[in-house]
């Protein structure tokens, strides 16, 4: 994919349905009793993997326009699949379905593409085995073979690593255990699973502990009824166009009907602190999720602080998808950006620390790589280059943004991977870019 520099980004768009919420809406609708209409369901390859796996488990799913109707069979109402459950490239699909399948009375096997087979799954295997599940793996990596065991036991589990996927996996398993299962997180992660369960009237409670930790508890073996869901636009996908507009003076971009869940908007806060001119309006609640409109006026103003901007600690979990993009932004601000305590990036669809460093250097940026992050100098004039996506959708899209602000054309290898999260990204980019 060849990308030419742009003078500005102008126009408006409504992002496709949020990928994280779509996964959870489909899975929780399958656990409910009766038909749920999921409007604005994500068109991403990852969410298609979740739908396909649910169909194999005996769930009736039909598509109509941009919606999916899921007919749930209630807790324990799944059928034994007649073949492997292929999760494609989707770690969310595998980790959440593992929790759902751990308490079933039939065997199942979760697999995926080569990238997914390289990703760590011990983080979900350990708590599920503590609950009584029987899981075989390839040294803690997929495929996962789940065999029927005794009744799942409820547990109280403190997350060793901040992860919304692990939290969701344990909560979904807890719905199949007799008693109350809870997850304790010291660092806040995406709370879409909790919100979706609450929307469906499922037995869930959230409380704050004395030390500031959050405990989320579910009561197992309790049925709940189907309900329609309107899925907001994906803020993680919108972030790339927002960044492009902020970086190019003269831009004026409006993003409508986009999810503004507080666990997902840290990127907007970071961009504002770097001098981005961002306003939000028309705030409302849709299916228990906050939604609104974002306007971005181009050209970064003075940053809130001088020197190198450091990103780390508790904000990492809330910025995990946008960290490569923030590294690109770092090339354009005085003092640059340092990202630390982000070793989780090394076990994504690619090693996102290594791939970000490789592509930034190809464009002429000065970057230092650490085991848990990187530091990029700025401001730097980027030049067009051959950029390697390594089959990673976030890397391909982040460096498409970098290509817009570079001198000369760039080429992105393996561009088809953007369909994992953002089908139609390149077409949208061309419709909004002014050259």
Buried (B, 14 or more C-beta within 10 A) or exposed (E): BEBBBBBBBBBEBBBBBBBBBBBBBBBBBBBBBBBBBBBBBBBBBBBBBBBBBBBBBEBEBEEEEBBBBBBBBBBEBBEEBEEBBBBBBBBBBBBBBBBBBBBBEEEBBBBBBEBBBBBBBEBBBBBBBEBBBBBEBEEBBBBBBBEBBEEBBBBEBEBEEBBBBBBBBBBBBBBBBEEBBBBBBBBBBBBBBBBBBBBBEBBBEEEEEEEEBBBBBBBBBEBBEBBBBBBBBBBBBBBBBBBBBBBBEEBBBBBBBBBBBEBBBBBBBBBBEBBBBBEBEEEEEBBBBBBBBBBBBBBBEEBEEEEBBBBBEEBBBBBBBBBBBBBBBBBBBBBBBBBBBBBBBBBBBBBBBBBBBBBBBBBBBEBEBBEBBBBBBBEBEBBBBEBBBBBBBBBBBBBBBBBBBBEEEBBBEBBBBBBBBBBBBBEBBEEBBEE
